[in-house]
Amino acid sequence: MDLSLIPPSPIKGIVNIVVEIPAGSRNKYEYCSEAGIMALDRILHSSVRYPFDYGFIPNTLADDGAPLDAMVIMDEPTFAGCLIKARPIGVLDMHDCGHYDGKLLCVPIANPRQEKITSINQIAPNQLEEVAEFFRTSKGLDGRTVQIDGWRDFEVIDELLRQCTPSKKKNFKVLKKSSLIK
């Protein structure tokens, strides 16, 4: 699975997301760029499960040294490796072990029932808190210090994408490295 030619954002207001973990899963998969496949990284040892499909924006590099993380609100979970075109509606600002680790929240453009969702203000506050609590709990049980700084709405997305997209590249390369294959 070569992701090098997939642009982070095919058009303004839309991002490409590669799903690593489907909603409801306790299995944490990661894309292994060296092998071009999804690999099982670990199984969450808590009772929490991923609240949304979770993955990354290909060919980006966030402050934590990995591609920009993203979540997609789906009616049904997809699968590891699925490419979803989605509309970002906000970002969960958090710090993981002292490093900024923001996560985009998106809706798929393929779902007509979500075509009018453009802001996190259209998502129930308890659903947003469930996402924040998932990261507090799952990362805390892994012994990591997590600070949830809150949610920001869609107007910050363009700047965040700009900061995480390497400039002057014609062919995108997957920047995430995996320690799963040596």
Buried (B, 14 or more C-beta within 10 A) or exposed (E): EEBEEBBBBEEEEBBBBBBBBBBEBBBBBBBBBEEEBBBEBEEBEEEBBBBBBBBBBBBBBBEBEBBBBBBBBBEEBBEBBBBBBBBBBBBBBBBBEEEEBBBBBBBBBEBEEBEEBBEBEEBEEEEBEEBBBBBBBBBEEBEEEBEBEEBBEBEBBEEBBEEBBEEEEEEBBBBBEBEBEE
